[in-house]
Structures are given as structure tokens and as C-alpha cells.
Amino acid sequence: MAITMSPQEYATAFRLLAASARHPTNIHQIVTERLFPGLPEHPTLLDVGAGAGKVSERLAPLFDSLTLLEPHPEQSAGFHHEKATVIPVPLERYASNDRYDLVVCSHVLYHVPVSEWGGFIDRLLGFVRPGGSCLLVMAAARGPTHAMCREFCDTLHFSEDVAAEVRRKQLPHEAIATMSGFAAKTFEEMYTLCRFLVLEGCYTAAQLAALTPDEAERLDARIRAHAERCQQPDGTYRLEQDEDVILIPR
């Protein structure tokens, strides 16, 4: 029997990711400190792969208009803002002559084949106005979340690989180290989140389907052990995640 996650478990994982991840605050700090002083009078933002809109929501006070691309409407259904336009298409299908002062692409490149990263980054930069910037956010190859995922898979790609692609393209850039992570109130919530990170990030559907019942049971036990180690002194659970924000000026 294949190891799977129920719709309820997916919903729990997405809720925890949206509620507890700190990357929207990290991005806001970087934009405020490094970019905001140089923005024009009426700055515009493009958020590619916006998910639940947490990054755009955090940046909204700094921008006059927000454009969010999110190809999965169920993820962005709860986001509403008077400055925002949500468009349910992926980057490759976004046809617009608009250019933006900031283009943000946070935790999206995991879902793009590495062979297509160069073209994907070119397309992102094509939407940046001269004098604007692009921010690429990815988990880094360090810290607790990386250690957990590496235990199950050694072919994952992290921010260091994105930085290498940017260097290959000879683009000026800066990699800014940040710390994020995920919080849960109960063990079952953290266990569900760890299962999501491992099953979705480290295995293909075919690999999971090929597991024997014993192999599936052992895999779940290893994930459960990681979740147990996330318990904090106050009884809550936390899994830290090192991330890099790669800033590309234009």
C-alpha cells in the first residue's frame, strides 16, 4: 500500500506553512532597508507564485499596486487587498507589457526543472523595470530542515544552486542569508508538516507507490522521529529553515 497524505493533512500542512513561515517578514525587512529608499513615487510589485499572498500582504504598505500570479486559485482564494490583482496563471502564461519595480519569486523554483531555471530567471527579469530589482527566495543547504530532507534524498536543489545559475548568467547579485521556519502547537501538526516536506519534496509519486508496506512504515517512523525532535521546552514544536534571498538589481 502506497504511503499517502489525505486532503485534510494537505490542508493542515498548507495552513501551517502559511501561518508560521517567517520569509514574508524577512523579505519585507530587506525591501524596506535596501530597496525602498530607491523606489519611485508610485512603485509596483509582481509576486510570482504568490500562494496565499502572505508576501504581497506584508509588502502592500510599500507599493501602490500589487500583481499576484498564482496558478492554483484554491491557494489564493483567501487573499483580498484593495491594491491587488490576482491572476490565476503561471509565469510562462503571463502575457503583459507591464514592468514592475520589484519582482518577487519566493519558494517557487523547486517546482521548475533545473534545466529551465535559466529561461525562468530571464522571464522574471524581463518584467523588471530598469532600476528595479528581482528577489529569488529559496531554502538553503544548511540548517535543520535541510538536514531532515537530506536524510531522505540527496538530489534536492537549494538556494546555492540558484546562486550558481545566476553567476553562470553573469548577473550582478547578492545572496542574503535569512532564517525562517515552521511552528506547530501539537505533535500531530508537526508530524503532518514533516510528512508533507519529506513526501512532497523528497519522493516522486512513483517512488512512493513502489514502497512495500514495511518500507512505508519505516519511512513514516523516520519522519515521526524528526517531528519528535522539534519539540520546544514550552511543549510547542518548531522546525527551523535557513533560507537565502538572492537580490538581482537591474
N, C-alpha and C positions, 0 to 999 in steps of 0.2 A: 504494500500500500504506500503510495507516494506521500511524502510529507507536504502538507499544505497549510495555508492560513485561511481562516474564514473571513467573510466580509466584515464581521464585527471586529475581528483582530486587525484587519487593514484600517478600519475606521479609527480604532484606538491608536494605532501607530501614527497615522497622519495627524490625529489630534495632538498627540504628544510632541511630534516634530514641530507643528505649527505653534504650539503654546510655549514651548520651553527653549527652543534654539535661540542662541544669542547673536547669530550673524546679522539680523536686521539692525541691532544696536551697534555692532561693530562697523557695519557699512555706514550707518548714519554718522558715527564719530569721524570716520575717515573723510567722508564727504564734507562734513562741517569744518574740520580742521584744515584740510588740504585743498579742497576744490571750491567750496562756497565763496571764498573771497574773490575768486576769479570768474564766477559765473556772470552772465549778462543780466539785464534788468528783469527779464521775464523768462527764466530758464525752464527747459523742458526735459522730461525723463522718459526713457524707454526701458521697461523692465521685461526682459526676455525669459520666458519660462517662469512666470510670476507666481505660480502656485496659488496659495491662499491670499496673496497680496500683502504679506507682512512687511516685506522690504519697502514696497511703494508706500504703504501706510506710514511707516516710520519716516520716510523721506518727504512725504507730502508737504510739510510746512516750508520746505526749502524750494519748492518748484511750483510754477504756475499751472502746469499741466502734466498729467501722468498718462502714459500709454502702456497698457499691460498686455503682453502676448501670453496666453495660456491655452494650449490646445485641448485641455481636459476641463470642460465647463464645470464639472462637479467639484473641482478643486477651488475654483474662483467664485463659486456661487454665493458665498457668504461675504464677499468683498464689495463694498459700496463706498464711493467717495465722490464728492461733487466735482473734484478736479479730474477724475479718472475716466478713461475709456478702456474697457476690457474687450479685447479682440480674441476670439477662440480659434487661433491658428498658430502653428509652429513658425519659427523664424523663416524657414525656407519658403513658406507660402505667404509671407507678409510682403505685399506689394504696395509701397508707398514712396512718394517723393519727399516725405518729411525727413528732416535731420534733427538730431537731438543733442542737447548739451551734455547729457550723461546717458550712457547705455550701460545697464547692469544686467549681468547674466550670472545668477547665483545658484550653484549646485545643479547645473544642467548638463555639463559636458560628460558626466558619467553615462548619459543616455545617448551620446553621439559616438559613433565608431571613431576610433583614434585616427584612422585613415582619412576621416572627413574633418578633423579638427582645423586644419589649415584653411579650408574653404569656409567653415563655420565662423572662424575668427574674422576672416576677411569680410564676410557678410555683416557681422556685428559692427565692425569698424566703418563699413560703408554707410551706416546710419548715424555716425557721429559727425557733428558739425566741426569745421576747422576751429581749433582752440578748445574743443570739448574733450571728454575722456570716456574710456570704457573700463569697467570693473568686472573682472572674472573672479568668482569665488569658488574654491574647491577645498575639500578636506585634504589635510597634509599627511605625508608619510611619517608621522610621529604621533605619539600620544596613545591613550587607552583605546579609542575607537579603532585606530589603525592597527594596534596590536591584536585586538579581537578579530578583525576582518582578515588579517594576515594569517591567523591560525587556520582559517578555512580556505583561503585562496591566495596564491602568490602572483596572480596576473592582473590584479586591480590597478587602476590608474589614479594618481593623486595630483595635487597641485604642482609638484615638482615636474611632472610630465607636461603640464600645461605651460609652465615657465620655459621648459626646454623647447617646446614648439614655438613660443613667442620669440625666443632667442634665435631659433632657426630661421624665422622670418625677418630677423634683424630689426625688430620693433623696439623702440625705447620703452622701458617698462620698469616697474618696481614691484617686488613681492613683499607684501606687508604681513607679518605673522600676527595672527589673532587666535583667541581661544573661544570656542563655543562649547556646546554640549547639550545634553538632554536630561530632563528631570521627570521623575515619576513619584507618585505618592505611595504606591504599593509595589510589592514584588511582582505580582502578576502583570501590572502595567509595564514594568521594566523588562520583564521576560518577553512580553509581546513585542516591545520595541526592539530588543536584541534579536529576536527571531526575524523580524522584518529586515533589519540591517543585514543579517547574515544570509537569509534565504533569497532576498531580492538582489543583494549586492554581490554575493559570492558564488551563486549557483545559477545555472540555466534551468528552465523548466524541464528540459530533457534529462539533465543530471539528477534533479530531484525525483523525477518519475522513475528513474532507474534504480533508486535505492531500495534495498530489501527492507523488510520491517525491522530487522535487527539494526541495520545501518541507520535507518531513520530514528530509531530510539536512541542510539548512541549519539547521533548528531544533536538531537534535542537535549540530551543530558549535558553535552558540552556547552550548548548555548545557555542552559539553565545555570551552569556553574559561573559563566560570565556575568549573568544578571545578579547572582548572589553577591558577587564581589563588588557590585555597585552600591551596596547599602552604606548609608552615611550614619554617623553617630546618632543623629536625631531620628533614625528609622526610615527616612525617605531614601530615595535611590537617585543616583546621578552617574551619567556616563559622559566624561569629558571628551571633546573632539578638537584637536588642533586644526586650524584652517589657515589658508593664505588668501589674501585679497591681492590680485595682480592688477595693478593700475597701469593702463596704457594711455598716455596722452596723445592727442592728435594735433 
